[in-house]
Amino acid sequence: MNQKFIGLLSHIVNSNSQVLNVNELARQVHMCERSLQRRFKLELGLTPKEFLRLSRFLKVFGLMLSQPKTTIQDLVWYGKFY
């Protein structure tokens, strides 16, 4: 994996301010969506959409573990699963 791709993954994992989608992600890294999909599949075995969904889930799971009294509704809202 090259440094640019690792930086991209880091950006996705650490992005809290907005819901990233594949189109926006491709625009930010100056790649077409299809090239981004191929790169993700090659490097991770996942599509960018699957990776974004997994990343959001893991953030919500981490919140649930760190703040056990958080309601399901708040977790859904935080993870933008609506």
C-alpha positions in Angstrom: 0.0 0.0 0.0 1.4 3.4 -0.9 1.4 6.4 1.4 -1.2 8.3 -0.6 -3.7 5.5 -0.2 -2.9 5.2 3.5 -3.5 8.9 3.9 -6.9 8.5 2.1 -7.9 5.7 4.6 -6.8 7.8 7.5 -8.9 10.7 6.2 -11.9 8.5 5.9 -11.5 7.0 9.4 -10.9 10.4 11.1 -13.6 12.3 9.2 -16.4 13.3 11.6 -17.7 16.4 10.1 -19.6 15.0 7.2 -21.0 11.9 5.6 -18.5 11.0 2.9 -19.8 9.2 -0.1 -17.9 7.6 -2.9 -18.4 10.5 -5.3 -17.1 13.1 -2.9 -14.2 10.8 -1.9 -13.2 10.3 -5.5 -13.4 14.1 -6.1 -11.2 14.8 -3.0 -8.5 12.4 -4.2 -8.7 13.4 -7.8 -9.7 10.0 -9.1 -12.8 8.8 -11.0 -15.2 6.7 -9.0 -14.4 3.5 -11.0 -10.6 3.9 -10.4 -11.2 4.5 -6.7 -13.4 1.3 -6.6 -10.7 -0.7 -8.3 -8.0 0.6 -6.0 -10.0 -0.2 -2.9 -10.9 -3.7 -4.1 -7.2 -4.3 -5.0 -5.8 -3.0 -1.7 -8.5 -3.9 0.8 -10.8 -6.4 -0.8 -13.7 -4.0 -0.1 -15.5 -1.4 -2.2 -15.2 2.2 -1.0 -18.9 2.1 0.0 -18.4 -1.0 2.1 -15.3 0.6 3.7 -17.2 3.8 4.5 -20.1 1.8 6.0 -17.7 -0.2 8.1 -15.9 2.9 9.2 -19.1 4.5 10.4 -20.2 1.3 12.2 -16.9 1.1 14.0 -17.2 4.8 15.1 -20.6 4.1 16.5 -19.4 0.9 18.2 -16.6 2.8 19.8 -19.0 5.4 21.1 -21.3 2.7 22.4 -18.4 1.2 24.4 -17.1 4.4 25.7 -20.5 5.8 26.7 -22.8 2.9 27.5 -25.8 5.0 28.5 -26.1 6.4 24.9 -29.4 5.6 23.4 -29.9 3.6 20.2 -31.5 6.7 18.7 -28.4 8.8 19.5 -26.1 6.1 18.1 -28.1 5.9 14.9 -28.0 9.7 14.6 -24.3 9.9 15.3 -23.5 7.2 12.7 -25.9 8.8 10.2 -27.7 5.4 9.8 -30.9 7.0 8.7 
